[in-house]
Structure formats: C-alpha cells, structure tokens
C-alpha cells in the first residue's frame, strides 16, 4: 500500500486503521488520547474526529501534530517539503513578532525561572508549551533555542503569556512569563 500524506481533514479512525503505528505516536503526544485504547470510543468518536479537532483536544499546534503523524509513517520530511512548497513566497498570515525594545520588569528575575534548553531537540513545541502551561501567575520559563520560534511565540501570546527574547550569536534566549493575576 502506497503511503500518502496525512492531512488536517483526515479522521483519526482512518489514519490509525490505515497506519497502526500512528496510534503509538498519538499516545506519546498527549495523555488525552488514551481513549484510543477503548474500542467503543475508537469506533465511534474517532470516526468523526479529524486531525484538526484532535490537535485542539490535545492542545497541540496543528502543524506540529501533522508533522508528528506523518513522521510516524515515514513521511515527516515529505510533509515538511510540502509545507515549504505551499508557503513559498507567502506571508505566514501574521507579522513576525519583534521582541520589545524595552525589557519587561519581569525579565530582571529570569535567573529564578525554570530553564529549558531545546537547542538540540528537533521538535520541542509540545515540551515548551507543556512546561509553560504548568507556570503559576508570576512565574516564568527561560528557553534556549537556536532560532526565534515565531509560531511558538504567537501561539503562547494567544494563551495569555508575555514573551521577551534576546539573540546572541547562535542562541536565542526566550522568556515566557505568566502574568500575575
């Protein structure tokens, strides 16, 4: 059987039935997918749940989810190439965020923040967002990355986090701060 790219509109039932290895990847991505192990739910709910909906349920960035699922069937690189072709010459739909010129007051206490170095990790989106979600108001996370992760920054801003970053040579230091109530 020839493999084809998994899309946002494919149902979880169809892709897991076609490619059983995808189930393992889904279970690794989020504990919210444990119901895939329940045959009744799998044969009912999964038939109606698209990848797009599953990403929302698992609180996973859609493109990260699509990459992970395609990677599970050996088409991760093909997915990335398709994304590059589809977006070549296009704006990402939002302006690239600039780090504020003025450092926020919370930046001064960044040494107290939890540190997460993801420079050597190929796809850290889920790890970063999970760590950010655990923050209490007034707490922060300091992430070391090799580039400015613009989609991640925009995503976290939509979740109410304040972001500030500095670049130095091949390292970007990103501060993620949960606003105080």
KEKE-3310 file (N, C-alpha, C; in steps of 0.2 Angstrom, whole numbers, plus 5000, padded with zeros to 4 digits):
npx = (5004:5003:5009:5002:5002:4996:4983:4975:4961:4959:4952:4954:4951:4952:4966:4973:4968:4973:4986:4993:5004:5003:4995:5003:5011:5002:4998:5009:5010:5000:4992:4978:4974:4972:4959:4959:4962:4951:4940:4926:4925:4935:4929:4918:4919:4932:4929:4923:4932:4943:4960:4963:4953:4957:4970:4966:4960:4970:4978:4988:4999:4993:5001:5012:5007:5003:5015:5021:5012:5014:5027:5028:5024:5034:5034:5038:5048:5044:5031:5036:5043:5032:5025:5034:5033:5020:5019:5028:5034:5024:5016:5016:5004:5003:5011:5029:5034:5041:5054:5051:5058:5061:5065:5054:5048:5048:5059:5071:5071:5074:5084:5078:5069:5063:5073:5075:5083:5082:5090:5096:5085:5074:5060:5053:5041:5029:5035:5039:5027:5020:5027:5026:5012:5011:5016:5014:5004:5015:5026:5040:5047:5063:5069:5081:5086:5090:5086:5073:5058:5045:5031:5028:5030:5019:5008:5009:5007:4993:4988:4989:5002:5017:5030:5047:5063:5080:5094:5109:5123:5122:5112:5096:5088:5073:5061:5047:5033:5020:5007:5004:4990)
npy = (4994:5011:5024:5040:5057:5063:5073:5088:5086:5073:5058:5052:5039:5034:5036:5029:5016:5014:5016:5009:5012:5025:5027:5024:5035:5046:5043:5046:5059:5065:5063:5064:5057:5044:5037:5031:5018:5012:5002:5005:5019:5022:5016:5025:5039:5042:5041:5052:5062:5074:5076:5089:5093:5084:5089:5101:5096:5089:5100:5104:5111:5113:5111:5105:5093:5087:5086:5076:5065:5062:5059:5048:5038:5038:5049:5062:5071:5073:5079:5091:5096:5098:5108:5118:5121:5125:5136:5145:5160:5166:5176:5172:5175:5182:5196:5195:5193:5206:5207:5216:5233:5238:5231:5220:5222:5209:5202:5205:5196:5183:5174:5166:5158:5143:5133:5128:5120:5118:5117:5106:5098:5091:5094:5103:5109:5104:5101:5113:5121:5113:5114:5128:5129:5124:5134:5145:5160:5174:5167:5161:5155:5150:5148:5141:5142:5139:5147:5160:5156:5159:5155:5148:5158:5167:5158:5156:5169:5170:5162:5170:5173:5182:5187:5188:5190:5188:5188:5181:5178:5161:5158:5160:5167:5165:5172:5167:5172:5170:5180:5190:5188)
npz = (5000:4995:5004:5009:5012:5028:5032:5038:5038:5038:5046:5063:5065:5052:5049:5059:5057:5044:5046:5058:5067:5070:5080:5092:5092:5093:5107:5113:5111:5119:5134:5133:5123:5127:5126:5114:5116:5120:5113:5109:5110:5100:5089:5087:5091:5086:5072:5069:5072:5066:5062:5064:5074:5084:5087:5093:5104:5110:5113:5105:5093:5077:5065:5070:5075:5063:5057:5066:5065:5051:5052:5059:5050:5042:5033:5037:5032:5019:5022:5027:5016:5008:5015:5014:5000:4999:5006:5000:4997:5002:5015:5032:5038:5049:5056:5059:5075:5085:5097:5111:5112:5125:5140:5149:5166:5173:5167:5174:5184:5178:5181:5191:5184:5178:5168:5151:5139:5123:5111:5105:5101:5090:5088:5098:5102:5109:5121:5126:5127:5136:5147:5149:5152:5165:5173:5186:5190:5189:5188:5177:5162:5155:5139:5129:5113:5096:5086:5082:5087:5079:5077:5088:5098:5094:5097:5111:5115:5112:5122:5133:5138:5142:5132:5129:5121:5118:5106:5104:5095:5090:5098:5105:5118:5126:5135:5144:5152:5164:5167:5182:5192)
capx = (5000:5007:5008:5000:5002:4991:4981:4971:4954:4958:4949:4959:4949:4955:4973:4975:4966:4977:4993:4993:5010:5001:4992:5008:5013:4996:4998:5015:5009:4996:4988:4971:4972:4971:4953:4960:4963:4944:4937:4920:4926:4938:4925:4913:4921:4937:4927:4921:4937:4948:4966:4962:4950:4962:4975:4963:4958:4976:4981:4994:4999:4991:5006:5017:5003:5003:5022:5022:5009:5017:5034:5026:5023:5040:5034:5040:5052:5039:5027:5040:5044:5025:5023:5038:5030:5013:5020:5034:5033:5018:5016:5013:4997:5004:5018:5034:5034:5048:5055:5050:5064:5062:5064:5049:5051:5049:5065:5076:5071:5074:5088:5074:5065:5064:5077:5073:5087:5080:5094:5097:5079:5071:5053:5052:5035:5025:5038:5039:5020:5018:5031:5023:5006:5012:5018:5009:5005:5021:5032:5042:5051:5068:5070:5087:5084:5095:5082:5067:5052:5039:5024:5028:5029:5012:5004:5009:5004:4986:4987:4990:5009:5021:5036:5053:5068:5086:5098:5116:5126:5118:5107:5090:5085:5066:5057:5040:5030:5013:5005:5001:4983)
capy = (5000:5017:5029:5046:5062:5064:5080:5090:5084:5065:5057:5048:5032:5032:5036:5024:5010:5013:5016:5007:5015:5032:5026:5025:5042:5050:5042:5049:5066:5068:5058:5065:5052:5037:5034:5027:5011:5010:5000:5008:5026:5022:5015:5030:5046:5043:5041:5059:5067:5075:5078:5096:5093:5080:5094:5106:5092:5088:5106:5103:5116:5109:5109:5100:5087:5084:5083:5070:5060:5060:5057:5041:5034:5039:5054:5068:5075:5074:5084:5097:5099:5101:5114:5124:5122:5128:5143:5148:5167:5169:5178:5167:5177:5187:5199:5192:5197:5209:5207:5223:5236:5239:5224:5220:5221:5203:5200:5205:5190:5177:5169:5162:5155:5136:5133:5123:5120:5114:5118:5100:5094:5093:5097:5104:5113:5101:5101:5120:5123:5109:5117:5135:5128:5122:5140:5149:5168:5177:5163:5161:5149:5153:5143:5142:5139:5141:5152:5163:5152:5164:5152:5147:5165:5169:5153:5157:5175:5169:5159:5175:5173:5188:5185:5193:5186:5191:5184:5182:5173:5156:5156:5164:5166:5167:5172:5166:5174:5170:5187:5189:5190)
capz = (5000:4995:5009:5007:5017:5032:5031:5044:5037:5039:5053:5067:5064:5045:5049:5063:5053:5038:5048:5066:5070:5071:5087:5097:5092:5097:5114:5116:5111:5124:5138:5131:5118:5130:5124:5108:5118:5121:5106:5108:5108:5094:5083:5086:5091:5081:5065:5067:5074:5061:5065:5066:5080:5089:5089:5098:5110:5114:5114:5101:5087:5071:5060:5074:5075:5056:5056:5070:5062:5045:5053:5062:5045:5037:5028:5040:5028:5014:5025:5028:5009:5005:5019:5011:4994:5000:5009:4997:4994:5006:5022:5037:5040:5054:5056:5063:5081:5087:5104:5113:5113:5132:5143:5154:5173:5175:5164:5179:5189:5174:5184:5195:5180:5176:5162:5146:5133:5117:5105:5101:5101:5083:5088:5105:5103:5114:5128:5128:5128:5142:5153:5150:5155:5172:5176:5190:5189:5192:5186:5171:5159:5151:5134:5125:5106:5091:5082:5085:5085:5079:5078:5096:5101:5093:5100:5118:5116:5112:5128:5138:5141:5140:5129:5128:5119:5116:5102:5104:5091:5088:5103:5107:5125:5126:5142:5144:5158:5166:5170:5189:5192)
cpx = (5004:5005:5006:5000:4996:4989:4976:4964:4954:4956:4955:4957:4953:4963:4976:4973:4971:4985:4993:4998:5008:4998:4997:5010:5008:4997:5004:5014:5005:4992:4980:4969:4971:4965:4954:4961:4956:4941:4930:4921:4930:4934:4919:4916:4927:4935:4925:4926:4942:4955:4966:4959:4954:4967:4973:4962:4965:4980:4988:4993:4998:4997:5011:5013:5004:5010:5023:5018:5012:5024:5033:5026:5029:5039:5035:5043:5048:5034:5030:5041:5037:5023:5028:5035:5024:5014:5025:5031:5027:5020:5013:5006:4997:5010:5023:5035:5041:5048:5054:5057:5066:5060:5059:5052:5052:5056:5071:5076:5071:5079:5084:5069:5067:5068:5076:5078:5085:5084:5095:5091:5076:5064:5051:5045:5031:5028:5038:5032:5018:5021:5028:5016:5006:5014:5012:5009:5011:5027:5034:5046:5056:5070:5076:5085:5089:5092:5076:5061:5046:5033:5023:5026:5021:5007:5004:5006:4996:4984:4988:4997:5012:5027:5041:5059:5074:5090:5105:5120:5121:5113:5102:5088:5078:5063:5050:5037:5023:5012:5002:4994:4981)
cpy = (5006:5022:5036:5051:5062:5071:5082:5088:5076:5064:5052:5041:5030:5031:5030:5017:5009:5012:5015:5010:5022:5032:5027:5032:5047:5049:5045:5057:5069:5063:5059:5060:5045:5033:5030:5020:5008:5008:5004:5015:5026:5021:5020:5037:5047:5043:5048:5064:5067:5076:5085:5097:5089:5085:5098:5102:5091:5094:5106:5108:5111:5106:5104:5094:5084:5082:5077:5064:5057:5057:5049:5036:5035:5044:5061:5073:5077:5080:5091:5101:5102:5107:5120:5126:5127:5135:5147:5155:5170:5172:5173:5169:5181:5190:5196:5196:5200:5208:5215:5226:5237:5232:5225:5219:5214:5200:5200:5199:5183:5172:5164:5157:5148:5137:5127:5124:5115:5115:5112:5096:5096:5096:5098:5108:5111:5102:5108:5122:5119:5113:5124:5134:5127:5128:5143:5156:5170:5173:5163:5155:5152:5147:5145:5138:5142:5146:5155:5159:5156:5161:5151:5153:5167:5165:5155:5164:5174:5166:5164:5176:5180:5185:5190:5188:5191:5186:5186:5176:5167:5154:5162:5162:5169:5166:5171:5167:5173:5176:5185:5191:5197)
cpz = (5000:5000:5006:5013:5021:5032:5038:5044:5037:5046:5056:5066:5057:5046:5053:5060:5048:5041:5056:5070:5073:5078:5093:5097:5095:5104:5117:5116:5116:5128:5136:5126:5120:5128:5117:5109:5119:5114:5104:5106:5101:5088:5082:5086:5086:5074:5064:5069:5069:5065:5067:5073:5086:5091:5094:5104:5114:5115:5111:5094:5081:5067:5064:5074:5068:5055:5060:5067:5056:5047:5056:5056:5040:5032:5031:5035:5022:5016:5025:5021:5007:5009:5016:5004:4994:5002:5006:4995:4998:5013:5026:5040:5046:5054:5061:5069:5083:5094:5106:5114:5121:5135:5148:5161:5175:5172:5169:5183:5185:5177:5189:5191:5179:5169:5158:5140:5128:5111:5101:5100:5094:5083:5095:5107:5109:5121:5130:5131:5135:5148:5154:5154:5162:5176:5180:5189:5193:5191:5179:5169:5155:5146:5130:5118:5101:5086:5085:5083:5085:5080:5085:5100:5101:5097:5107:5119:5116:5118:5134:5141:5138:5137:5128:5126:5117:5112:5103:5100:5089:5093:5104:5114:5125:5133:5141:5151:5159:5170:5177:5188:5194)
residu = (UNK:UNK:UNK:UNK:UNK:UNK:UNK:UNK:UNK:UNK:UNK:UNK:UNK:UNK:UNK:UNK:UNK:UNK:UNK:UNK:UNK:UNK:UNK:UNK:UNK:UNK:UNK:UNK:UNK:UNK:UNK:UNK:UNK:UNK:UNK:UNK:UNK:UNK:UNK:UNK:UNK:UNK:UNK:UNK:UNK:UNK:UNK:UNK:UNK:UNK:UNK:UNK:UNK:UNK:UNK:UNK:UNK:UNK:UNK:UNK:UNK:UNK:UNK:UNK:UNK:UNK:UNK:UNK:UNK:UNK:UNK:UNK:UNK:UNK:UNK:UNK:UNK:UNK:UNK:UNK:UNK:UNK:UNK:UNK:UNK:UNK:UNK:UNK:UNK:UNK:UNK:UNK:UNK:UNK:UNK:UNK:UNK:UNK:UNK:UNK:UNK:UNK:UNK:UNK:UNK:UNK:UNK:UNK:UNK:UNK:UNK:UNK:UNK:UNK:UNK:UNK:UNK:UNK:UNK:UNK:UNK:UNK:UNK:UNK:UNK:UNK:UNK:UNK:UNK:UNK:UNK:UNK:UNK:UNK:UNK:UNK:UNK:UNK:UNK:UNK:UNK:UNK:UNK:UNK:UNK:UNK:UNK:UNK:UNK:UNK:UNK:UNK:UNK:UNK:UNK:UNK:UNK:UNK:UNK:UNK:UNK:UNK:UNK:UNK:UNK:UNK:UNK:UNK:UNK:UNK:UNK:UNK:UNK:UNK:UNK:UNK:UNK:UNK:UNK:UNK:UNK)
# end
